[in-house]
Amino acid sequence: MPRPEDFFEPARIETGIWFATHYGPLSFWIRLLDDEWQYAAVLRLEGDSRPCEKLVTDSRPPTGINIHRKLTSSGSTQLLFRPAMPRLPIIVRPQDNIEIAAGTKATFFVTVPTRLQVFAGEENDLFVDETTFELSRTWYGSLQEGLMGYMLNTRARRNHDGISKHPHRCIVPVQIANAEDRSVKFERICIEVDFLSIYRSSSHLWSDPLTIKLKESGSEVSYGKKPPAFERIEQRIARPKRNKESSILRWGIGRLRIMKGHASE
């Protein structure tokens, strides 16, 4: 299985030949034929078990799937693969019942499936943008205010060492600090992934860390401005779509918040 530093390095292909790439559940085929790029993609639902492979030769797209074509005048055979965050916020719900005591801080590691973008030529012209997941959409918030997002069930791991190495999944470190005078139950949180960068280490993709501080008056949310310190970061390979500072200034309290209920006393 390619390491992140291998998978996301620029590559060149031979013209006229189909090349297959497997990125988690996503498989796609690509070729440069004369003056046009052609590609086809399919999302396989068996999950993350298939090994990731990049630009494998002697493989043609299955019959019956659509071929996408894009004309080009550059003549370049270079391809650049990049991960991208989902198009909607991620609504994270832990699989277990989790209670956070008063005055306690806890860090959770959430793995978020990414999209795959492929840029062609020396100008890095985007022409492939495919998802690697099928998640249900859900409404987060009240009837008066909220947003649409993808529902993601998570193990809410406390340690990142046991997380499987899947190049298409990004680890989001989330610290929850309970500043209230009673315990709270961690039921679900909303992560607006547009504000997150993506970094690569030698084994995983990582995002900026998040901190959620729970208070009686609401939840304060802040985004880290440096790469996470849990592994040695090699490179930032995707920038946030929206500015972090403006998000805090605009939404301040509660835009990314924990849905919580007080624990029984």
Secondary structure as GFF3:
##gff-version 3
##sequence-region A 1 265
A	DSSP	alpha_helix	4	7	.	.	.	ID=ss1
A	DSSP	beta_strand	11	12	.	.	.	ID=ss2
A	DSSP	beta_strand	19	23	.	.	.	ID=ss3
A	DSSP	beta_strand	26	33	.	.	.	ID=ss4
A	DSSP	beta_strand	36	43	.	.	.	ID=ss5
A	DSSP	beta_strand	53	56	.	.	.	ID=ss6
A	DSSP	beta_strand	68	71	.	.	.	ID=ss7
A	DSSP	beta_strand	78	84	.	.	.	ID=ss8
A	DSSP	beta_strand	90	94	.	.	.	ID=ss9
A	DSSP	beta_strand	98	100	.	.	.	ID=ss10
A	DSSP	beta_strand	105	113	.	.	.	ID=ss11
A	DSSP	beta_strand	115	120	.	.	.	ID=ss12
A	DSSP	beta_strand	125	131	.	.	.	ID=ss13
A	DSSP	beta_strand	137	141	.	.	.	ID=ss14
A	DSSP	beta_strand	146	154	.	.	.	ID=ss15
A	DSSP	beta_strand	169	178	.	.	.	ID=ss16
A	DSSP	beta_strand	184	191	.	.	.	ID=ss17
A	DSSP	three_ten_helix	193	195	.	.	.	ID=ss18
A	DSSP	beta_strand	198	200	.	.	.	ID=ss19
A	DSSP	beta_strand	205	207	.	.	.	ID=ss20
A	DSSP	beta_strand	210	215	.	.	.	ID=ss21
A	DSSP	beta_strand	218	223	.	.	.	ID=ss22
A	DSSP	beta_strand	235	238	.	.	.	ID=ss23
A	DSSP	alpha_helix	244	251	.	.	.	ID=ss24
A	DSSP	beta_strand	258	262	.	.	.	ID=ss25
###
